[in-house]
């Protein structure tokens, strides 16, 4: 058996196929949930992200300057059909985290507690983000009450 075939067999033994066609990595994962695969390249062995190995085994080298985006949004998926090389900027833009400055995050119309984001109810933060003035007022009031109670408790003791 060739070295490439042994590598492919070893890799394929570490995932299972789910109903949604994701190939779910069942071996080691990192703290972010990405699969990890031990691979020896050029005499030195180290852990590699499993989805990157899957892409390179099935498609070929990842183009320089690009990262692999999970189209299925499942970090443990290693199905090459669910992986696409994109720029880091595009990968972040497609995500749903707070770093997406342009589209998804700022297009939200209500805060997590259900208050509407209106010009009067938005506080701009120094880092470019925004917060809900109604929530800020509520939590500031709770902090003031807690401070008063602590002072009264300490003064009365």
N, C-alpha and C positions, 0 to 999 in steps of 0.2 A: 504494500500500500504506500502511495506517495505521501510526502510530508504535508502537502496541501490538503489531501483527502483526510489525513489524520486530524489536521487542524479543523477542517470543516465538520467532521464527525464529532469532535470534542465540543465544538461550539454549539452544534445542533442539539446535543444532549442536555443543554442547559436552559431550554425554553419550552413552553407548551403553547399550543394554539388555542386561543379563546374564541368564543362565539362571534365576537366582533372582528375576527381575523387578526387581532393583535397577537404577536408572538411574545408572550409574557416571560420575561427573564426570571428564572427561578434560582439562580445562583447568587453570588455576592452582589450587593448594591452599595452605593455610597450614601452619605447622609441626605442627599437630595432625591434619592430614589432611582438614580440611573444605574443600570446594570454595569458590572465590572467583570473584565475578562483578563486573565493572566496571559501575556503573550511575550514571547522572546523574539526580539528584533535586533539583528546585528550583534548577537552574542550577549546582550544585556536584556534581562527580563523585567517587565513591570506591568502594572495594571493599566488597562485601556478601557475606555467607555465602550460597553458592549454594542450600543447602537452604531457607533462609528465603525467598529470591526465588522458588524453585519453589513453595513453599506459597502464597505471596501471589498468584502468577500463576494457580494452579489453584483455590484455595479462597477467598482473600480476605485481609484484614488479620489479622495475628496478634493475638489479644486482649491488651490491656495487662496486663503483669505475668506473662505466660507466655513460656516458651521452647519451642523445637521439639525434640522427642525423636525419635531414629531408632529406630523399632520393630524394624528389621532389624539394628541395632547396627553398621551400616556408615556411617561418617562421610562417605564420598564419595558416598553415595546421595542423589539428588534426586527420587526418585519420591514424589509427594504422598501416595500410598496408604501409604507407609512412614513418614510423618511425622505427629506428633501434638502439638498444643500442650498443654503441662503446666506445672505450677509447677516452679521450680528444685529445690525439695525432692523432688518426685516424680521428676524427671529424675535426680537423684543417687541416690535410693533404688533406681531401676531399674538403675543402672549396676553395674559390678563392681569399682570401685576401692576403695582403703582408706578413703576418707572415708565410706563407707556404715557408719555406726556401729551401726545397729540390727539388720539382718537378715543379709544375705549374708556379710559379712566375719566377724562374730562367730559365725556358725553353722558355720564351718569346724571340723572335728574334728581335723585334723592340720596340722602346720606343713609348709612346702614341702619339708623333708627327710624327712618321713614320721613324725615323733614325734607321739604322741597328745597332744592338748590335754586334760590332766586338771587338777584344781585344784592338784595338787602340781607340775605341770610348766608352769604359766603364770606369767609375771612381768608384772605390770601396769606400764605405762609412765606417765610424768607426763602425756603428751598423751591418755591414755585408751585407748591401744592396748594390745596384749599381745605378748609374745614367748615363745619356747620356752626354758625353762631349760636343757634338754639342749644345744641349739645354742649358747646363751650360754656355758655351761661349756666346751664344745669350743673356741669361738673365743677365750675368755679364756685357756685353756691354751696355745693356739697363740701368742697374743701374749706370754705369759710366757716361753715357750721362745725366741721370736725375740729378746726383750729379753736373755735370758741369753746366747744365742749372740753377739749384738752386743757385749756386755760382754767375753766371753771372747776374741773375735776382736780387739777393740781392745786388751785388756790384754796379749795374747800377742804383739802386733806390735811 
